[in-house]
Amino acid sequence: MQWAALGGAEYYAPGPYDCWETAPRLGSLPPEIARPLAATLAQQTERSEECWLAVWEGWGNLSTEIRRAPVFELPRRRYHLLAGPIEAAIQPQRGSQQSASIWWPSDRTWCVATEIDLNSSYVGGSSSCIDQILADGSFEAFKMEPTDGITMARDTINWQLFPHEDE
């Protein structure tokens, strides 16, 4: 299900009778989820000390170190590329409150991506890697297929319940 469809609005503003104090933070993987995820992923690579971190260039307050890092482009996004151990990916990036947008080990056995406009993170990896993540239990995880949509309109259960403009 999609947060916006469940919450009844594309951009959530808490009201007096809501059961949530705040909406999930867009574009950042919270440390309380990133820590156990990183521990699980560290078991899936022999290179947990050699990871790559991509930090979106558009986040405010990026440190000089991040701003001076090499830049690469993906469709509609530019990222600063940093290297470090897996633990670096689970900390808010120096000078920013954001987590790394994309992170992966040098052996490319898995990849974590948190799109800047979304409130979910996605992990690509082997079947055994994904099975271990799903079995972890210390954070919410669901198996998805590459054809599964990520927009509000893809929540076919909750989307119908709320007024919205057609996508």
Wavefront OBJ file of the C-alpha trace (Angstrom):
o trace
v 0.000 0.000 0.000
v 1.116 3.544 -0.574
v 1.495 5.964 2.356
v -0.276 8.810 0.562
v -3.300 6.693 -0.342
v -3.470 5.259 3.174
v -3.097 8.708 4.730
v -5.522 10.286 2.297
v -3.248 12.946 0.827
v -0.253 13.144 -1.449
v 1.552 15.485 0.947
v 0.766 14.583 4.522
v 0.034 17.225 7.148
v -0.930 15.716 10.520
v -4.338 16.608 11.870
v -5.776 16.552 15.390
v -7.291 13.051 15.062
v -4.524 11.294 13.157
v -2.833 8.198 14.507
v 0.550 9.341 13.107
v 2.528 12.290 14.396
v 4.407 12.711 11.124
v 4.590 11.168 7.697
v 7.615 9.087 6.720
v 10.546 11.280 5.717
v 10.969 11.516 1.964
v 14.277 10.508 0.433
v 16.020 9.232 3.537
v 16.360 5.819 5.137
v 16.004 6.304 8.917
v 19.007 5.074 10.959
v 16.794 2.759 13.036
v 15.993 0.860 9.821
v 19.339 1.361 8.077
v 21.336 -0.221 10.941
v 19.681 -3.670 10.904
v 19.444 -3.599 7.108
v 23.172 -2.877 6.837
v 23.941 -5.686 9.309
v 21.946 -8.095 7.157
v 23.549 -6.861 3.945
v 27.057 -7.082 5.431
v 26.511 -10.842 5.622
v 25.789 -10.909 1.894
v 29.117 -9.452 0.748
v 32.780 -10.056 1.386
v 33.401 -6.338 0.835
v 31.434 -4.540 3.557
v 34.486 -2.313 4.168
v 34.459 -1.255 0.499
v 31.142 0.385 -0.261
v 30.086 3.180 -2.579
v 27.661 5.878 -1.486
v 25.761 8.206 -3.787
v 24.415 11.416 -2.239
v 21.991 13.520 -4.271
v 23.510 16.909 -5.018
v 20.236 18.734 -4.305
v 20.129 18.193 -0.557
v 20.830 21.389 1.352
v 23.682 21.755 3.810
v 25.977 19.197 2.203
v 29.455 19.289 3.649
v 32.415 20.581 1.670
v 33.711 17.003 1.565
v 30.551 15.796 -0.179
v 30.324 18.785 -2.528
v 33.945 18.170 -3.638
v 33.365 14.462 -4.316
v 33.113 13.291 -7.943
v 29.687 13.612 -9.534
v 27.828 11.135 -11.749
v 24.428 11.301 -13.406
v 21.427 9.033 -13.587
v 18.231 10.052 -15.401
v 17.046 13.390 -13.925
v 19.487 13.186 -10.966
v 23.117 14.026 -10.190
v 24.912 12.405 -7.265
v 28.169 12.872 -5.415
v 30.097 9.603 -5.178
v 31.840 8.668 -1.923
v 33.533 5.507 -0.703
v 33.645 3.947 2.753
v 32.569 1.023 4.900
v 28.945 -0.071 5.048
v 28.573 1.807 8.344
v 29.031 5.101 6.436
v 25.818 4.415 4.541
v 23.698 4.162 7.676
v 24.732 7.527 9.104
v 23.214 10.790 7.951
v 25.706 12.172 5.464
v 28.156 14.680 6.877
v 26.632 18.141 6.804
v 23.175 16.811 5.959
v 20.348 14.988 7.705
v 19.878 12.735 4.680
v 21.046 9.181 4.286
v 22.934 8.137 1.189
v 20.518 7.924 -1.730
v 22.157 4.815 -3.202
v 24.721 2.467 -1.648
v 26.350 -0.791 -2.690
v 29.489 -2.855 -2.000
v 32.328 -2.929 -4.511
v 31.488 -6.552 -5.422
v 27.964 -5.357 -6.397
v 26.212 -8.231 -4.630
v 23.330 -5.920 -3.659
v 22.231 -2.294 -3.991
v 20.036 -0.069 -1.791
v 18.210 2.867 -3.356
v 16.120 5.539 -1.664
v 14.622 7.839 -4.287
v 14.604 11.438 -3.078
v 10.871 11.904 -3.725
v 9.727 8.647 -2.114
v 9.297 7.352 1.429
v 10.505 3.827 0.735
v 13.842 2.229 -0.010
v 14.440 -0.586 -2.438
v 17.049 -3.347 -2.311
v 18.192 -5.369 -5.278
v 20.127 -8.557 -4.650
v 20.229 -12.303 -5.017
v 17.285 -14.463 -3.947
v 19.127 -15.483 -0.775
v 19.882 -11.833 0.030
v 16.248 -10.805 -0.394
v 15.065 -13.841 1.604
v 17.378 -12.852 4.472
v 16.031 -9.280 4.427
v 12.427 -10.525 4.426
v 13.175 -12.861 7.354
v 14.929 -10.192 9.438
v 11.841 -8.984 11.321
v 13.452 -5.827 12.759
v 12.041 -3.674 9.952
v 9.161 -3.865 7.500
v 10.078 -5.409 4.151
v 8.090 -6.711 1.217
v 9.133 -8.510 -1.921
v 8.476 -6.576 -5.097
v 8.803 -7.323 -8.764
v 10.423 -4.927 -11.243
v 6.981 -4.377 -12.793
v 5.384 -3.273 -9.490
v 4.555 0.414 -9.544
v 5.622 2.897 -6.912
v 3.149 5.733 -7.450
v 0.050 6.387 -5.347
v -2.194 5.140 -8.136
v -0.586 1.679 -7.865
v -2.208 1.203 -4.443
v -5.307 -0.431 -5.904
v -6.943 -0.934 -2.492
v -6.586 2.432 -0.764
v -6.303 4.731 -3.771
v -9.984 4.221 -4.616
v -11.084 5.380 -1.172
v -9.870 8.961 -1.436
v -10.641 11.823 -3.814
v -7.736 12.513 -6.174
v -6.807 13.789 -9.557
v -6.265 11.054 -12.115
v -2.646 10.262 -12.890
l 1 2 3 4 5 6 7 8 9 10 11 12 13 14 15 16 17 18 19 20 21 22 23 24 25 26 27 28 29 30 31 32 33 34 35 36 37 38 39 40 41 42 43 44 45 46 47 48 49 50 51 52 53 54 55 56 57 58 59 60 61 62 63 64 65 66 67 68 69 70 71 72 73 74 75 76 77 78 79 80 81 82 83 84 85 86 87 88 89 90 91 92 93 94 95 96 97 98 99 100 101 102 103 104 105 106 107 108 109 110 111 112 113 114 115 116 117 118 119 120 121 122 123 124 125 126 127 128 129 130 131 132 133 134 135 136 137 138 139 140 141 142 143 144 145 146 147 148 149 150 151 152 153 154 155 156 157 158 159 160 161 162 163 164 165 166 167
